[in-house]
């Protein structure tokens, strides 16, 4: 699976063999990327496309020095389940751990 940033469409896209499997919409502003919606096409359900999309886009945010606001429920759950990304989160979705 290949994940690419499509800034002209305001989303990351995941493809396999040239076929779009899904996307994650975002808004970038002042060093923060806000993920608003994630969608995986029905034929790609259960393939790991959403996880590949989240992992690659969060890794890209880290490389760019951006913070993340996971308004999308999928991204919020993904970050909760993957502590290696929790340090990126800002705002009211920031996770608090002892």
C-alpha positions, 0 to 999 in steps of 0.5 A, spaced: 500 500 500 502 506 498 500 513 502 501 519 499 499 526 501 494 530 496 494 537 499 490 540 493 484 535 495 486 536 503 487 529 504 492 523 505 490 517 500 492 510 500 492 506 494 494 499 492 496 497 485 494 504 482 487 503 485 484 508 491 482 504 497 481 510 502 483 517 504 483 521 510 481 529 510 485 534 514 486 541 515 493 544 516 493 551 520 499 554 524 503 547 525 497 543 526 494 538 522 487 536 524 484 530 521 476 531 520 474 524 516 477 518 514 473 513 509 475 506 506 472 504 500 467 498 502 471 493 497 478 495 501 474 493 508 479 489 513 485 490 508 489 494 513 488 500 509 485 505 514 491 503 519 496 504 513 493 511 512 493 513 519 500 510 520 503 514 514 500 520 515 502 521 523 509 519 521 509 525 516 506 530 521 512 528 525 517 529 520 514 536 518 514 538 526 506 538 526 502 537 532 495 533 531 488 534 532 484 527 531 477 530 530 476 524 526 473 518 531 478 513 527 484 517 528 482 518 535 482 511 537 488 509 533 492 514 537 489 512 543 491 504 541 498 507 539 502 510 544 508 512 540 503 517 537 500 520 543 505 526 544 503 529 537 496 530 540 494 537 541 487 540 544 482 537 548 483 530 545 490 530 548 491 524 552 493 524 559 497 518 562 500 517 569 
